[in-house]
Amino acid sequence: MTEATTQAMTDVFAPARLGPITVPNRIIKAATFEGRTPDTLVTDELIEFHRAPARGGAGMTTVAYCAVSPEGRTHRKQIWMRPEAVPGLRALTEAVHAEGTAVAAQIGHAGPVANAASNRAPALAPTRRPSPLGPRMTRAATESDIERIVAAHAEAARLAAESGFDAVEVHCGHNYLASAFLSPRLNTRTDRYGGSLANRARFARAIARAVRAAVGDRMAITVKLNMDDGVPGGFWLDESIQLARWFERDGTVDALELTAGSSLLNPMYLFTGEVPLREFAGAFPPPLRWGLRVGGRAFLRHYPYREGYLLEHARQFRREVSLPLILLGGITRRETMDTALAEGFAFVAMARALLREPDLPRRLRSAPGTRSLCIHCNKCMPTIYRGTRCVLVPE
C-alpha cells in the first residue's frame, strides 16, 4: 500500500468506495425522520432538507424513513415504498446529485415501534405484547408475514434503485421489526425465528439476502445494526458481533452502520444529552402526553453526552470483522473523525450536528479546529412529526 493510498484512507474528505459506488467523502448525514411528507410522498421541503447537507459538504445524505409497507411506518405520514413514490424520490435524488453528493434510502419495517392508531393497523412484533405507544397489543408476526416483509424489502430496494438512489440502508436497529426479532427480551418465539441467535437472526439475514438479490451491484447496501439495545435482557455486543460476522460471510452487505438503543424501551441510550421531557410531552396527544409528564423520566432516561460516545463499543466490531464500518454517535469534531479513520472505520455519520449546521463538513474541511454549535439539548427530537429541525435555528 502506497503512502498516498494510506493517506486517502485516513482523510475524511477523500473520496471513498462503498461497495459498487464512490462517495465524495467519508461523512454521511445519518437518517433522521424528516417530518416533511404529509401525504406520504416527497415534497419540496423534503428535497431542500437533503440538499442542505449536500451543499454543506456531506459525502452522502440518508432519506428516512422509507417504510417497506403501510403498516411498517412509525406514523401514517411517512413515505412507504410503492410506484407512486418513485417520481418524487427521483426528483430528490437528482437534486442531491446536482450538489455532487450521494444519497441513500433507509428502508425497513417499524414493527412494534409502529404507531398502530396512526396507521390504523396492528403493530407487528415477534411475539404478542402490550405496546408502550398506546393501550393496544402488538400482533405476533406469522411466517406468512415474515415472508411478505422480506419480499417487501426487496421491492423497496428495487424501487430505490429505480429512483436513482446510490445506496439503501436496511434498518436493523432500535427495536424496529428486524431488531425486535434479534432481541431475546422481545422475541420469545419457539419456532425457527426464536430461541437461538441463529434463529433470531434468520429474519435480518433473509432481508439482506433478498435486498442483494433484488439490486445486485447496482447500488451499495448497508445495514444499521444495534450493538446494544440498552435494556436488560436485550440484544448485546457478543451476539451483535456474531451477526456482523454472518453478514460478512453471507456477502450481502457492503458496510455496517453501528448504532444502539431502543425506540421502544430506551431511546435516550442512543442520543445521550439533555432530556427535553416537556417538549416531548407537548408533541403527543392525551393520554400519551399525560403519561409522559408523569412517568417520562423512567422512559426517557438521562445519559450524559460525550463526543464519540459509541466508539468504545464499535472498536470491538472493528477488531472482529473486515466489513467496512460506519461510526455513529456524537461525532462533531474533526479530531474524532481522524481518530475513527486511523482506527480503521470507513465512514463517520452525523445527525444532530447537521440539523444545527448543515454546512459543518465544509467548514471542518477549511478550518479543522471548527467546533459544532450543537449543544445536544435534543429539542430537535420532539419536532420530528411537524418538520425535524434544530429549534435554536430561526425558521
N, C-alpha and C positions, 0 to 999 in steps of 0.2 A: 504494500500500500504506500503510495507516494505521500510526501508531506502535504501537497496540495489537496489530495483526497481526504486525508485525515483532517485538515483544517476545514474543508467543506462539511464534513460530518459533524463538526462541533461548532459550526457557525449557524446560529439560529436564523440568520437571514439569507443563507444559501439555499438554492433550490434543492428539493429532496424527493426521492422516489417513494411512492406509496403504492405498492402493488404495480398495476399497469400504468399509473399516471405519474406526472411530475407536479409537485406542489411548489409554488413560487418561493415559499419559505416554510419554516417549521413551526409557525404559530397558527393554531387553529382556534377559531371562535367556536367555543363549545355550545352544545344545544341548550337553549333556554326557551321554553314555550313563549311565543311572542304575543299572544292575545290579540292578533290582528286579522283574524279570519272569521268574522261574524256569520258568514254564510257557508263556512267550511271550504272556502275556495280562496285562492291567492287574491290579495288586494294590493293597491299601490302602496299602502302603508307597510305591508309585509315586505315588498320589494325594497323599499327605502331602508327598512330595518336592517336588511342584509347588505345593501350597498354601502352603508356607513362603515362597518368594519372592513369591507373590501377596499374602499377608498383609503381607509385608515392604516392599511398595511398588513392586515392578516393574510396568511397564505391560503386559508380555506375557511369558509363560514358554514355552519351547520343549521339546516332548517329543521325546526322541531315544533310540533311533534306530528309526524305523518303516520297516523294510525292505519293499520292494515285492514281494519273492518270497522263498521259503525259502532259496535259495542266495545271496541278496543280503545275508544277515546277516553281521556280523563274528563272531558267535558264536551258537550254536543257541538260547541262552536269550533272545535279543532278540525283540521284537514283530515279526511280519510281518503286513502288512495283508490281512485277509480278513474275511468277515462275522462270524465267531465273535469277533473282537476288538472289534466295534462296541459292544456293551453296556458293557464295561469302559471303553472310551475315552469313551463318552458320560458315564459316571459321573465320569470325571476332568474333562472339560470343564465339567460342571455344578458341580463342586466349586470349580474355579478361577474360574468366572464368579461364583459366590456371594461371592467375595472382591473382586469388582469389577475383575478383571484379564482381559485377553485371553489366548488360548492358541493356539499354533501346533504343527503336527506336522512334524517333519523327516522327509522321505521320500527314499529313494534306494536304490541298489544298491551294495554294498561292492566288487564286482568283485575285483581282485587283493588287496584288504585283507581279504576274507572268509577265515575260518578253515575251510579245506576239511575238515580232520579233524573238527572240531566239527560242521560242517554235514552231514558225510557226503555231500558233493557237491563236484566240482571247482570251484575258484575261476575265475571268468571274467575275462578280460583282453582288451585289444585284440589282442595277439599272444601266442603261447605263450612262456613264460619260466619260469625257476625261481622258486619262491615263497620270499621271505625268512622266511616264517612257518612253514616246515617243509620237510622233504625231499620236496617234491612239485612238479610242474609245473602252472602255470595252463593253462586251456583257452582257446584263441582263440575269441572270440565270433563266431558266424556271423551273416549278415544276418537269419536267422530269429530268432536270439537277440535281436538288436538290436530288431527289430520287436516281439517279445514283451515285452521290458523297457520299451520306450516305452509300450506299451499297459498294462503293469502300473503304471507311474507314474500314468497317467490314472485307473485303477481305484483306486489308493491314495488319490489326491486326492478322488475321489468318495466313498470311504468316510470320509475325514477330514471332509468336509462333512456327511455323514450323522451323524457322531459329534459334531457341534457345534463343531468347530474353527473359529476365526476366520481362520486362515491356514495355508498349507503352505509349508515351506522345502524347495526342491529342492536336494539335496546335489550340488554340482559342485566339490567341493574335496577336498584331502588325498589325491589319487590313488585315491579311490573310482572306480567304473567310469566315470562321465561325465568325471571329472577325468583319469583314466588315458588316455582317448581323446584328450584335449586335449594330452597330454604328448608332445613329439617323441621323448623318450627311451623312453617306454613303448609308444608307438604307432608301429610300423614297417610298418603295413599298406600294401598297394599298390592297394587298391580305393577306392571312393568315400568311405570312412571314414578314410583315411590320407593322408599326404603334406602337402598344403597346409593352412593353418589353416582355410580354408572347409570342407575335408573333415573335418578332425579335430573341428571344432565342430558338424558336422552332427547328431551324436547328441544333444548337450546342447540344441541349438535345437529338435530334434524333440520332446524330452521336454517342454520348456517349452510348445511349441505344443499338445501333447496334454493337458497338465495344464490349460491355459487353456480348451481346448475342452470338457474334462470338467466344469469348475466355473463357467465364465463369470465373472460378477461376484458370485458367492455368497460368495467368500472372497478374501483377499489372497494373492498368490503372490510369494514371494521366492526368490532363488537365492543359495546360499552358494557364492561363486566364488573360486577361488585367484587371487591376484595373482601369486604366485611360488611354485613348488614347493620352492625351496630346495635344488635338486640340479643339478649340471652337466647341460646338455642338456635340462632340463625346461621346463615352461611358464613364461613370463616376462612381465613387465609389458606390453611392447608388444603382444603377442598377446592378453593378457587385456583390455587396454583396447579393442582392436578387437572382441573378443567382447561386451564391455559395450555398445559402440555397436550391434552387431547385435541384442542383446536389446532395446535401446531401440527400434530401428527395427521389430522384429517386433511390438512392443506386447503381449508375452506376460507381462511381469514388472512387478510394482509396486515392487520395490526389490531392491538387491543388498547382501548382507552380504559384506564383503571379508575374506578370510582368506588363509592362506599355509601352506606346509609340506606334507610327505608322510607320512601314517601308515605308508606302505610303506618309505620310504627315509630320511626325516629328520624325525621327529615333533617334536623339540625346537625346530625352527625356528619353529613356531607358538607354543609355550608359553613359551620362554625361562625363565631362572631356574635353580634348582638341578636337578641330575640325580640322582634317587633310585635309583641303579643297584641297590643291594642289595634295595630293596623291589620293584623291577620284577622282578628275577630270582626272588625268592621267590613272586611271583604266578603263575609259569608252571611246568608240569611239566617234568621232564627230557624230551628233551635241550635244549629251549629255555632252561631255567634255566641249564644249564652254559654254553651258548653265550653268553648274556648276561653271565655272570660273566667269561668270558674275553675276549669281543670287544665287549662292550656299549658301550664308550666310542666305538667307531667308528660305531655306530648311533645312540646317544643322545648327541649332541654338545652341548657346553655353549655357550649364548648368554646373556650377562648380561641380566638383566631391567632394563627401564626403563619408566616409565609411558608408556602410549600408544604402544607400540613399532611399531605398524603404520600410524601416522598419516602418515608421510612417503610411503610407497607409496600410501596411499589418497588423498592430496591430488592425485596425478596423475590419478586417475579423476574426482575432483570437477571438475577443470578441463576434462575431455573429454566428460562426459555430463551430461544433465539428470535422469536417473533418480534417485529418492531412494536414498541410500546409508546403510548401517548400518556404523558404525565399531566394530571389534572389536580386542582386543589390549591387555591390561594396563591397562584403564581402571578406576581405583579412586577417583579424586578428582573432586570437583565442578568444579574449575577445568579439568580435562581435558575434561569433558563440555561445559562452557561454551565452551571453545575450539572443539571439534568442531562444535557447533551454530552458532557465529558464523562458521565457515568453510563452512557450507552442508550439513553432514551432517544427515540427517533423524532418525537414531536412534543410540544407542550400545548396545553389547551387553556384558554382563558374565557371567563364568562362575565362575572360581575364587574370586573375592572373595565371591560369593553363597553358595558352599558353606561358607565360614567364617562369614559373617554374612548370612543371608537377609534381615534387616531393614535392611541397609545403605542402600538407597534412601530408606526412610522417615527414617532418621537424617540422611542427607545433605540431605534437604528441610528438616528443622527446624534443623539445625546444619551449614551448608555447609562448615565447616572440618574436619568429621569425617574421620579417617584410617582407612582399612581396616586390619584386623588381619591380612590375608593377607600372608604373608611369601614367597610364591612358591617354597616348598620343593618343590612339585609331588608331594608324597607322596599327594595325593588321586588322582593318575593311576593308580597300581597297584591302587587299590581298586575299579576300575570293574566287575569281574566278581563282586564279593561285596557290593556296595552302595556306590555312589560317595559319598564323604563327605570332609570335612576331618578329618584324623587328629588335629588339635590340639583338636577339639571333642569332649568326652566323649560316648560313645554313650548 
